[in-house]
Amino acid sequence: MGLTIRHYSDVEPGPSRLEPSIHGVSPKHREIFRPHTGGSARLDAGYNEYVGPRTGGPVVYPGYVEVCYLPKGDHVQLTASGKVVEVREGSFAIRLRGSTSFVIIPQALTSLCFFSPGRPRDWGGRGVASQEAVLADPLFVHPDDCAEFDDPDAGVVGTVRSREVMSHEVCERVSVRWTRMDAGAVLNGAACGADRMVYVVEGTIVLRDADGEHSAGTGSFIQWPPDDALTISASEPATFFTLSAPAEATT
């Protein structure tokens, strides 16, 4: 699959495999990118809209890393170690190997969930929270709590500021970088061999590849081949985050 831009509203909702739920209804789920629909084998994406109140869990995904961005709604998680965590809107909830919790949603909540590796067509949903499977608590990171730095990429024109939400030192399989571009900024992304996916949080960005220019606005998911270079520019202030899954990652 070449450069692909999908706005969440262009994808019809389908059945969710996020049961069991202790209380409440299943979310409205949109399958944005999956391996069996031409997406990456190392990274997939889904868009979920919950109606509260709802309690679900225990949530654990053996064999997968899950990165959830929560653009709308606060909620609470009861972690495997017994901690009660208030997760505020705009945070990332990240499940590394064996991360387990109950999820308590008091009101409407939207989550963008990315899995690595990408889930196959016959993915069975949540795993069983056995003693062997439950190994840790999820990580909760808000971009505002991460140090901002000038993007070190040599191909930057104008002001591009980034925050490292999760590095490959924390998780070999996938990293997350939050990026803010001022109007007129340009970021020239070289081919790197990693599968990458971008979500546009705010504003509009213009992507240039060998086939020309392509516009992506707020709510758009973007993926492109790992061996392709891509230039990102912004005619207005824009914010997006990038997930990167390298080929050599195994854990």
C-alpha positions in Angstrom: 0.0 0.0 0.0 1.3 3.5 -0.9 0.7 6.7 1.0 -2.8 6.3 2.4 -4.9 9.0 4.2 -8.1 8.0 6.0 -10.3 10.2 8.0 -12.1 8.3 10.8 -15.5 9.5 9.6 -14.9 7.9 6.2 -14.8 4.4 7.8 -18.0 2.7 8.6 -18.4 1.4 12.2 -18.2 -2.3 12.7 -18.4 -4.9 15.4 -16.0 -4.6 18.3 -14.0 -7.3 20.0 -13.4 -5.3 23.2 -15.6 -7.5 25.3 -16.0 -8.7 28.0 -17.7 -5.7 29.6 -18.8 -5.8 33.2 -21.2 -2.9 32.7 -22.3 -0.9 29.7 -22.4 -1.3 26.0 -19.7 -2.0 23.4 -18.0 1.0 21.7 -18.6 2.1 18.2 -15.5 0.7 16.5 -13.9 1.9 13.2 -11.2 -0.3 11.7 -8.8 2.3 10.2 -5.7 0.2 9.2 -5.3 -3.6 9.5 -2.8 -6.0 7.9 -5.5 -7.9 6.1 -6.9 -4.7 4.5 -3.5 -3.7 3.0 -2.0 -2.1 6.1 1.2 -2.7 7.9 2.0 -6.0 9.5 3.8 -4.2 12.3 1.3 -1.5 13.2 -2.5 -1.1 13.0 -5.1 1.5 14.0 -8.6 1.7 15.3 -11.0 4.4 16.4 -13.4 3.8 19.3 -16.3 5.8 20.6 -17.6 4.8 24.1 -20.9 5.8 25.8 -20.6 5.9 29.5 -21.1 4.7 32.1 -19.1 1.6 31.3 -16.7 -0.7 33.1 -14.6 -3.2 31.2 -11.8 -5.7 32.0 -9.5 -7.0 33.0 -7.9 -5.7 29.9 -4.7 -7.5 28.8 -3.3 -8.3 25.3 -0.6 -11.0 25.5 1.8 -10.7 22.6 0.9 -7.1 21.7 1.8 -3.6 22.6 -1.2 -1.3 22.6 -0.9 2.5 22.4 -4.2 4.4 23.0 -4.6 8.1 22.5 -7.6 9.6 24.3 -8.6 12.9 22.6 -12.0 13.1 24.3 -13.1 12.3 27.9 -11.6 11.6 31.3 -11.7 8.1 32.8 -10.3 5.9 35.5 -8.2 2.8 35.5 -7.7 0.3 38.3 -4.3 -1.3 37.6 -3.0 -4.8 38.3 -1.0 -3.5 41.2 -4.1 -2.0 42.8 -3.6 1.7 41.9 -6.5 3.9 40.9 -5.3 6.2 38.1 -7.3 9.2 36.9 -6.5 9.4 33.2 -7.2 12.9 31.9 -8.3 13.8 28.4 -5.5 14.1 25.9 -3.4 11.3 27.5 -1.8 8.2 26.1 -2.5 4.9 27.8 0.1 2.4 26.9 0.1 -1.4 27.5 3.5 -3.0 27.2 4.0 -6.7 27.8 1.5 -8.0 30.3 0.1 -4.6 31.2 -3.3 -5.1 32.8 -6.1 -3.0 34.2 -9.9 -2.5 34.6 -11.2 0.5 32.6 -14.0 2.7 34.1 -15.6 5.2 31.8 -18.1 7.5 33.5 -19.1 9.4 30.4 -18.5 9.6 26.6 -14.9 8.8 25.7 -13.0 8.5 22.4 -9.9 6.4 22.0 -7.5 5.8 19.1 -5.9 2.4 19.6 -2.8 1.3 17.8 -1.5 -2.3 18.1 2.0 -3.7 17.4 2.3 -6.1 15.7 -0.8 -5.5 13.5 -3.7 -7.7 14.4 -4.7 -10.4 11.9 -8.3 -10.9 10.6 -8.9 -13.7 13.1 -7.6 -11.8 16.1 -9.5 -13.1 19.1 -9.7 -9.9 21.2 -8.6 -9.6 24.8 -6.5 -12.2 26.4 -7.2 -14.1 29.6 -5.8 -12.4 32.7 -4.0 -15.4 34.0 -1.2 -15.3 36.6 1.3 -15.8 33.7 -0.2 -13.1 31.5 -0.6 -10.3 34.1 2.9 -8.8 34.5 2.6 -5.0 34.9 0.6 -1.8 35.0 -0.1 0.3 31.9 1.8 3.5 31.4 0.0 6.8 31.3 1.6 9.8 29.6 0.2 13.2 28.7 2.2 15.1 26.0 2.1 18.3 28.2 4.2 16.4 30.8 7.0 15.6 28.3 9.9 17.9 27.6 9.6 19.8 24.3 12.6 20.2 22.1 13.5 21.5 18.6 13.2 18.6 16.2 16.8 17.6 15.4 16.0 16.4 11.9 18.3 18.1 9.4 15.5 18.5 7.0 13.5 21.0 9.1 12.5 24.4 7.8 10.9 26.8 10.2 9.8 25.9 13.7 9.1 22.2 14.4 8.9 21.2 18.1 8.5 17.7 19.4 7.9 15.7 22.6 9.0 12.1 23.1 5.9 10.3 24.5 7.6 6.9 24.3 11.0 6.1 23.0 12.4 2.8 21.7 14.4 2.6 24.9 11.1 2.1 26.7 9.6 -0.1 24.1 11.7 -1.6 21.3 8.6 -2.5 19.2 7.1 1.0 18.8 7.8 4.7 19.6 5.5 7.7 19.8 6.5 11.3 19.1 4.3 14.3 19.5 5.0 17.1 17.0 3.9 20.7 16.7 4.6 22.7 13.5 4.3 26.5 13.1 2.7 27.9 10.0 5.2 27.7 7.1 7.2 24.9 8.7 8.5 21.9 6.7 9.7 18.5 7.9 11.6 16.4 5.4 11.3 12.8 6.5 13.8 10.4 5.0 13.0 6.7 4.4 14.0 4.8 7.5 12.9 1.2 7.1 10.3 1.5 9.9 6.5 1.3 9.5 5.2 4.7 10.5 1.7 6.0 11.1 0.6 9.6 11.8 -2.6 11.0 13.4 -3.5 14.7 12.9 -4.6 16.1 16.2 -5.2 19.6 15.1 -4.8 21.7 12.0 -4.0 20.6 8.4 -0.8 19.2 7.0 0.3 18.7 3.5 2.2 15.6 2.6 4.5 15.4 -0.5 5.7 12.1 -1.9 6.7 10.9 -5.4 3.1 11.2 -6.6 2.5 14.8 -5.6 0.9 16.7 -2.7 -1.9 15.3 -0.4 -3.8 17.2 2.3 -4.7 15.7 5.7 -6.8 17.5 8.3 -7.8 17.0 11.9 -8.9 13.4 12.5 -6.9 11.9 9.7 -4.8 8.8 9.9 -1.8 8.5 7.6 0.5 5.6 6.7 3.1 5.2 4.0 5.7 2.6 2.9 8.8 2.3 5.1 11.2 2.8 2.2 9.5 6.0 1.0 10.6 9.5 1.9 7.8 12.0 2.9 7.8 15.7 3.3 5.3 17.2 5.7 4.5 20.9 5.6 2.0 23.2 7.4 0.4 26.4 6.1 -1.2 26.9 9.5 -0.2 25.7 13.0 -0.7 21.9 13.2 -0.2 19.2 15.7 0.2 15.5 15.0 1.9 12.4 16.5 3.9 9.7 14.8 4.2 6.0 15.7 7.2 4.2 14.4 7.6 0.4 14.4 11.1 -0.8 13.2 11.6 -4.0 11.3 14.1 -5.4 13.7 11.9 -5.1 16.8 10.9 -8.3 18.5 9.7 -7.4 22.0 
